[in-house]
Each structure stands twice: as C-alpha cells, then as structure tokens.
Amino acid sequence: EDKGYDITFLNKGRNNMSYLEHCRYRGFDGVVIACVNFYDEQVVELVRSNIPVVTIDHMFNNRIGVMSDNVDGIRQLLEFVYERGHRKVAYIHGADSAVTRERLSSFYLNAQRLGLEIPDEYVGEAAYRDSVAAGERTRELLDLKNPPTCILYPDDVACFGGISAITERGLRIPEDISVVGYDGLRIGRH
C-alpha cells in the first residue's frame, strides 16, 4: 500500500552524489539510517546536516536513535534452539560493528551459561544482508566433519542464502538441520 513515502536505498558511487547531496536532490523530509558504517564520512555529513535523521542501533548527539536489545535477542534465539534440543549450534554473524560485537558477546556468554561448547569453526562472518557470503559460510559448516545441527544467521536475508546452500545439498529444514534468522521478517516465516 502506497502511503506516500519515498523509500530509497542510498548506494555509494551512484550518480557520484554523496548521501547528503542525494537526499537534497530527492527533496527528502527526513532519513532513517540503518545497517551502515556510522563513522563513514558521508553518513556523518548527513547526520550533521539540517535534514531530520533517525538512526537504528547507533546514537549520535542531538539525534533520535532507536536501539535494539541485541544482547537479549541473541539470548532468546539461543535459548529457543536449545529448548528444541540443539547442542551443536553455529553462528554466522555480520561484519564488525557495535551490533555484531554485542550479539557475539551474548552468543558466547549464553552458550557458556547453557553448557554449549562452540568450536571456533562454528563461528563465521558474512556481511549483513549478504545471502551469497552466508551461503558460502553455510557450505563451510556443512563440510565439517562434525557439522552443526542448527545455524544462526545475522538477518533473514543472510538466512535465505544459508537455506539455499542447505537445500542444494539435498538436506531438509528442519528435519536435517535447523536455521534461525535474527530479523523475524514476515517473509522469513514462510
């Protein structure tokens, strides 16, 4: 349903405009910034401008930010899979960021609390929303001598990459292996 909002994803190098120039060119009333390097000079320039900005999972002085509880989110996910009998749980996390560090810390802390041993090879990185890289990490996990029974992904888009890698091997979800994406997007439920 069109509610009159213009949703645009800004990409570096596109039209050789900075984020700020692009926002001014498009006449945006405001911008929501999420899943970026918040220290990127183009992001900082946009935040310092007179365009209203809301950030997701990052706080700038004098700007509105919406913070996720990543620590509790990972705790809930890990407890969810643990309660379903999984003891060999892998985690493909996003690229290094404050969000990733919070999630990783919570993953290890709660795995220890639950008595789960997490081999080093069970933890890998794929950039957020990168289904290709997540698929590659999933194949590496499936190739292990002792593969996990469940894989946690940093978001549902990455999870789709993992699902593709699993099904191309002829494995069934959840009969052979379980997957969990962090976001809870509606399409992820299907």
Secondary structure as UniProt FT lines:
FT   TURN            12..13
FT   HELIX           14..16
FT   HELIX           19..26
FT   STRAND          31..33
FT   TURN            38..39
FT   HELIX           41..48
FT   STRAND          53..56
FT   TURN            61..62
FT   STRAND          64..66
FT   HELIX           70..83
FT   TURN            84..85
FT   STRAND          89..93
FT   HELIX           98..114
FT   HELIX           120..122
FT   STRAND          123..125
FT   TURN            128..129
FT   HELIX           131..142
FT   STRAND          150..153
FT   HELIX           156..168
FT   TURN            169..170
FT   TURN            173..176
FT   STRAND          178..181
FT   HELIX           186..189
//
